Amino acid sequence: MADDLGWSDIGCYGGEIETPHIDSLARDGLRFTQFYNNAICGPTRASLLTGLYSQQVGHRGDRWNEPKDFNKCVTLGEVLQQSGYNTAMVGKWQGRDSALDRGFDHFFGPMCQAKISYFHEVKGNPYFMDRERVELPDDFYLTDALNDHALRFLKSSLSEKKPFFLYVAHIAPHWPLHAREADVARYRETYREQGWDEIRQRRFQSQRKSGLIPTEWKLASRSPGVRDWEADKFKIWQAERMAVYAAQVAAIDRGLGQLLGTLEEAGEVDNTLVMFLSDNGAAPDGGLSPGKSGFGFSPSGNNTTWRKDGQPIQPGSGPENLPGPHDTFAAYGLAWANASNTPLRGTKMEGYEGGIRTPLVVRWPAVIHKGDQITRQPGHVIDFMATFLDVANADYPTEFNGRRPLPVEGKSLLPIFQSKQREEHEQLCWMVPQHHAIRAGDWKAVRPHKGGTWQLFNLEADGTETTNLASQEPERLEQLTNQFESWQKRVGAIE
C-alpha cells in the first residue's frame, strides 16, 4: 500500500513515473478501475485491516489518526495468524499499541503519531523492530528501510515453508518531499519540459488508449486556483517538487521488485497473491506558490524541536529552498495533485472520485490466468478481509479473545479474480473530511460534510463527475440520501 499516491501516477494507470515492477503485476494480472478507499490514511487502514467501515471501529472517517475500538473487530493479522499463517508488517502503524498485539508475528517501522522524516527519527515516531527500539543508521532512508525489512520477513516466511501474509504499508509518497538526489535527477528534466497541463493530457490520452477509461468521459476541470503551467513564474521550483515526488514513488517500485524477485527465486510466484493499492487520492498540501512557512515551521519559530537530533528545518519552500534534502519540509501542491489524479475530480480528503478511488493491481497466476485484464466491477478496502478469508479457507470468528467482532461488511473479491461476476454491494458510503457520499449501482450522491446541497452523478457515463444530474433525477437522489442516513445510523457515524 502506498500513501497519498494519485490514481494515475503509476505507469499502468497512465503515469510517466518509472514503475516497471508495479506495471508487471498489471501485465501478468488484473487492474481495477472502480476500487475505493476512505480518502484519508487512518480510516482506510482501519477498514482494510478489519473488513468494517472505519466508523464501526472508532474512526469518525474525517480524522487521520484515532484509536481503534478493538472490542468490535479483529484484524487480518489475527485471523490469518490463527489460521496458521506467518504474519508480518512493515511501515505505517497508527495504533497506540504494537502491531505484535494485533496479530503480527513481526513488525518494523515507526509508531506514526507525528509528522514523518524520511531521513531521521522525529519525536513522536519511535522506530521498532518487533518490540525493540531501533536506532537509525547514518545512511537511513525510510522507503529503502521498509523495503529491506519486508524482504527479510518474506525470506524468513519462505524458508519456513508456511503460508504467509506480508503487509507492506509504505509512507511514501506522502509529504515531506524527501528523496535522494540521484533518484530526483532522473525526473528533473521531464517535469521542467512537461508541466502539469501537458502531464494531465498525456496521462488522459494514455488511459483512453489502454481502455482504463471510456472514450466518452471528459477530463475533469482543473481544481480552482490552479493556473496554466505556462503562466507560472516558478517553473523550476514547481518541477522540482514533482521530481522529488516521482523519486519517492520509484523507491516503492524498487522495493516491490526485490520482493517479486525473491518469490521467483523461491518458485512461489504462481500461488502467491500480490495486491498493490493506495490509501487515498493525491494530497493537495503544499501551496500553489512559494512560501516561507508551512506544516508548523516558520522563520520566527523554533524549528529544532521536531527531529530527535535537534537539526533545524528550513521553513517553507521556493526557488531558494528547493525540496528533497533532509532539512526541508514541503509538499507538491494542488496543481500536481490534480495531475496525479488524472482524469478524476478532487483530491485526498474529498468524497469525489479523486479522493476515494484507488488504483488496485492484482497478480495471482494460479487463479488469474490471463494477464493485462481490466475489471470495472466496483470494490472497496472493506473487501480485503472477506477476500483473504476466502483465499485462506479461514473462518471469521464470532468470538476472539473475549471479543465479539461485528459481522464483516466486505465481500470477497475472489470471484472477480476468477473472471466471474460477483454480487455487488447494495451501497457504499463515506463520511470523509470534506464530504458525505454514497454509491449504489452506477449512481453516486455527494454533498459537503458540513451540510449543503447534494449532487448526483452517473458514474458509468460520467466517472469524472462533470455533470450534476440532481435536478433531473430528484426521486433517485432522495432514495440515495435516505439510504445514506440509514447507513449513518447503522454504523454509528457521528456528525
JONORRA-V548228 format. One record per residue. RES is the residue in one small letter. PSI is psi as a letter, one per 40 degrees, with the letter a starting at -180 (none if undefined). D_LAST is the distance of its C-alpha to the last C-alpha in Angstrom with 2 decimals. Layout:
BEGIN
((RES,PSI,D_LAST) (RES,PSI,D_LAST))
END
This chain:
BEGIN
((m,h,28.70) (a,i,28.64) (d,h,25.91) (d,f,24.82) (l,h,27.70) (g,i,27.64) (w,d,28.36) (s,e,31.93) (d,d,33.08) (i,i,35.18) (g,d,38.50) (c,e,37.93) (y,e,34.95) (g,e,37.10) (g,i,36.96) (e,e,39.99) (i,h,39.02) (e,h,41.50) (t,g,39.83) (p,d,42.81) (h,d,41.66) (i,d,38.23) (d,d,40.12) (s,d,42.57) (l,d,39.84) (a,d,39.27) (r,d,43.03) (d,e,43.53) (g,b,40.36) (l,h,37.33) (r,h,34.67) (f,h,31.39) (t,e,30.29) (q,f,26.95) (f,i,25.39) (y,i,21.74) (n,a,19.76) (n,e,16.16) (a,e,16.84) (i,i,16.85) (c,d,19.20) (g,d,17.63) (p,d,15.36) (t,d,18.43) (r,d,20.76) (a,d,18.78) (s,d,18.94) (l,d,22.53) (l,d,23.77) (t,e,22.33) (g,e,22.15) (l,i,18.61) (y,i,15.19) (s,d,13.91) (q,d,10.93) (q,e,13.87) (v,f,15.62) (g,e,13.37) (h,h,12.06) (r,d,8.35) (g,e,10.06) (d,e,9.73) (r,i,12.22) (w,d,15.88) (n,h,16.99) (e,i,15.61) (p,h,17.81) (k,i,17.92) (d,g,18.27) (f,e,21.76) (n,e,22.28) (k,e,20.55) (c,i,22.24) (v,i,25.38) (t,i,26.02) (l,d,28.40) (g,d,30.72) (e,d,30.94) (v,d,31.67) (l,d,34.20) (q,d,35.78) (q,d,36.40) (s,e,37.96) (g,e,40.53) (y,i,39.03) (n,h,39.46) (t,h,36.00) (a,i,35.50) (m,i,32.90) (v,i,33.19) (g,b,30.71) (k,g,27.07) (w,h,26.10) (q,e,22.83) (g,i,23.27) (r,e,24.34) (d,a,27.19) (s,i,29.80) (a,d,29.64) (l,e,32.82) (d,e,30.90) (r,f,28.78) (g,e,31.58) (f,h,33.29) (d,d,36.99) (h,i,37.01) (f,h,34.68) (f,h,35.35) (g,a,33.01) (p,i,31.00) (m,h,28.31) (c,g,25.72) (q,e,24.08) (a,i,25.23) (k,i,26.48) (i,i,29.27) (s,i,32.88) (y,e,34.91) (f,e,38.15) (h,i,37.57) (e,i,35.60) (v,i,33.10) (k,h,31.97) (g,e,28.95) (n,g,29.90) (p,i,32.96) (y,i,34.65) (f,i,35.70) (m,h,38.15) (d,b,37.25) (r,e,37.11) (e,h,39.51) (r,i,38.56) (v,h,39.91) (e,h,41.63) (l,i,41.30) (p,i,44.56) (d,d,45.68) (d,f,45.29) (f,h,41.72) (y,h,39.44) (l,d,36.13) (t,d,36.11) (d,d,39.76) (a,d,39.23) (l,d,36.49) (n,d,38.82) (d,d,41.73) (h,d,40.01) (a,d,38.61) (l,d,42.21) (r,d,43.49) (f,d,41.15) (l,d,42.05) (k,d,45.76) (s,d,45.48) (s,d,43.80) (l,d,46.40) (s,d,49.22) (e,e,48.13) (k,f,48.26) (k,i,45.00) (p,i,42.00) (f,i,39.38) (f,h,35.74) (l,h,35.26) (y,h,31.80) (v,h,32.32) (a,g,29.08) (h,i,30.27) (i,d,28.67) (a,i,30.60) (p,f,30.29) (h,i,27.29) (w,i,28.36) (p,i,30.55) (l,g,33.32) (h,h,35.89) (a,i,38.76) (r,i,42.48) (e,d,44.72) (a,d,46.66) (d,d,43.55) (v,d,42.37) (a,d,45.87) (r,d,45.73) (y,e,43.09) (r,d,43.97) (e,d,46.31) (t,d,44.14) (y,d,41.36) (r,d,43.85) (e,d,45.58) (q,h,42.51) (g,a,39.61) (w,d,36.14) (d,d,37.33) (e,d,40.12) (i,d,38.07) (r,d,35.50) (q,d,38.37) (r,d,40.19) (r,d,37.22) (f,d,36.44) (q,d,40.07) (s,d,40.21) (q,d,37.21) (r,d,38.89) (k,d,42.22) (s,e,40.98) (g,e,39.15) (l,d,35.67) (i,i,34.48) (p,i,36.11) (t,d,38.53) (e,e,37.00) (w,i,33.68) (k,i,33.45) (l,h,32.55) (a,i,29.20) (s,i,29.75) (r,i,29.70) (s,i,26.57) (p,h,26.86) (g,e,29.02) (v,h,30.94) (r,i,34.64) (d,i,37.59) (w,d,38.91) (e,d,42.32) (a,e,41.08) (d,h,39.57) (k,e,41.81) (f,f,40.82) (k,d,41.47) (i,d,42.92) (w,d,39.92) (q,d,37.47) (a,d,39.53) (e,d,39.64) (r,d,35.86) (m,d,35.79) (a,d,38.91) (v,d,37.39) (y,d,34.28) (a,d,36.67) (a,d,38.61) (q,d,35.55) (v,d,34.95) (a,d,38.65) (a,d,38.61) (i,d,36.15) (d,d,38.53) (r,d,41.48) (g,d,40.09) (l,d,39.34) (g,d,42.96) (q,d,44.11) (l,d,42.22) (l,d,43.52) (g,d,47.02) (t,d,46.95) (l,d,45.96) (e,d,48.84) (e,d,51.31) (a,e,50.35) (g,f,50.76) (e,e,47.19) (v,d,45.85) (d,d,46.14) (n,f,44.17) (t,h,41.41) (l,h,38.06) (v,h,36.70) (m,h,33.29) (f,h,32.04) (l,i,28.62) (s,i,26.13) (d,e,22.68) (n,i,21.24) (g,i,22.77) (a,i,24.86) (a,h,23.43) (p,e,24.00) (d,i,24.52) (g,e,27.97) (g,i,28.60) (l,e,30.95) (s,i,33.83) (p,i,35.48) (g,i,34.15) (k,e,35.31) (s,i,32.01) (g,i,28.92) (f,f,26.69) (g,e,27.61) (f,h,31.34) (s,i,33.35) (p,d,37.06) (s,e,36.82) (g,i,34.78) (n,g,36.10) (n,f,35.58) (t,e,37.52) (t,e,34.98) (w,d,32.82) (r,i,35.43) (k,d,37.19) (d,e,40.56) (g,e,39.76) (q,h,40.55) (p,i,39.28) (i,h,37.01) (q,h,38.03) (p,i,35.06) (g,a,33.97) (s,i,35.70) (g,a,38.30) (p,d,41.88) (e,e,43.24) (n,g,40.55) (l,i,40.02) (p,i,37.39) (g,d,38.45) (p,i,40.33) (h,d,39.11) (d,f,38.85) (t,i,36.53) (f,h,32.76) (a,i,31.60) (a,i,29.67) (y,e,30.87) (g,i,28.61) (l,d,27.00) (a,d,30.35) (w,d,31.18) (a,d,27.68) (n,d,28.08) (a,d,31.42) (s,d,30.16) (n,e,27.79) (t,h,30.62) (p,e,30.45) (l,i,26.69) (r,h,24.28) (g,i,21.76) (t,a,21.44) (k,i,19.47) (m,e,15.70) (e,i,15.86) (g,e,15.30) (y,i,18.89) (e,d,21.57) (g,d,22.69) (g,d,19.53) (i,e,19.21) (r,h,22.85) (t,i,25.16) (p,h,28.92) (l,h,30.05) (v,h,33.77) (v,h,35.38) (r,h,38.99) (w,g,40.66) (p,d,44.29) (a,d,45.08) (v,d,42.49) (i,g,41.76) (h,d,45.39) (k,h,45.19) (g,i,43.85) (d,f,42.18) (q,i,40.07) (i,h,36.93) (t,h,34.45) (r,e,31.99) (q,h,30.39) (p,i,26.62) (g,i,25.30) (h,i,22.38) (v,d,22.42) (i,e,21.38) (d,e,24.95) (f,d,26.72) (m,d,26.86) (a,d,28.35) (t,d,30.66) (f,d,32.05) (l,d,32.58) (d,d,34.47) (v,d,36.51) (a,e,37.36) (n,f,38.10) (a,i,35.93) (d,i,34.12) (y,h,30.51) (p,i,30.77) (t,e,29.66) (e,h,30.37) (f,h,30.55) (n,f,31.73) (g,e,30.37) (r,i,27.00) (r,g,26.05) (p,i,24.02) (l,i,21.68) (p,i,23.46) (v,h,23.32) (e,d,21.10) (g,i,23.38) (k,i,26.76) (s,h,29.93) (l,e,31.04) (l,d,34.64) (p,d,35.70) (i,d,34.81) (f,d,36.89) (q,e,39.65) (s,f,39.55) (k,i,38.22) (q,h,35.56) (r,i,32.79) (e,h,30.54) (e,i,27.42) (h,h,23.84) (e,d,23.03) (q,i,19.79) (l,h,17.82) (c,i,14.11) (w,h,12.04) (m,g,8.67) (v,i,10.59) (p,d,10.73) (q,e,11.89) (h,i,11.18) (h,i,10.08) (a,i,13.42) (i,h,15.58) (r,h,19.28) (a,h,21.74) (g,b,25.38) (d,e,26.18) (w,i,23.48) (k,h,20.21) (a,i,17.56) (v,i,15.31) (r,i,13.39) (p,i,11.93) (h,d,8.38) (k,e,8.26) (g,i,9.90) (g,a,13.58) (t,h,16.27) (w,i,16.26) (q,i,19.19) (l,h,21.30) (f,i,23.67) (n,h,26.43) (l,d,26.41) (e,d,29.93) (a,d,31.46) (d,g,29.14) (g,e,27.46) (t,e,27.14) (e,f,24.97) (t,e,27.43) (t,h,27.60) (n,h,24.80) (l,e,25.93) (a,d,23.33) (s,d,26.04) (q,d,28.50) (e,f,26.46) (p,d,24.36) (e,d,24.78) (r,d,23.78) (l,d,20.64) (e,d,19.73) (q,d,20.43) (l,d,18.17) (t,d,15.15) (n,d,15.93) (q,d,16.20) (f,d,12.81) (e,d,11.25) (s,d,13.69) (w,d,12.78) (q,d,9.09) (k,d,10.75) (r,d,13.57) (v,e,12.14) (g,f,9.58) (a,h,6.65) (i,h,3.80) (e,none,0.00))
END
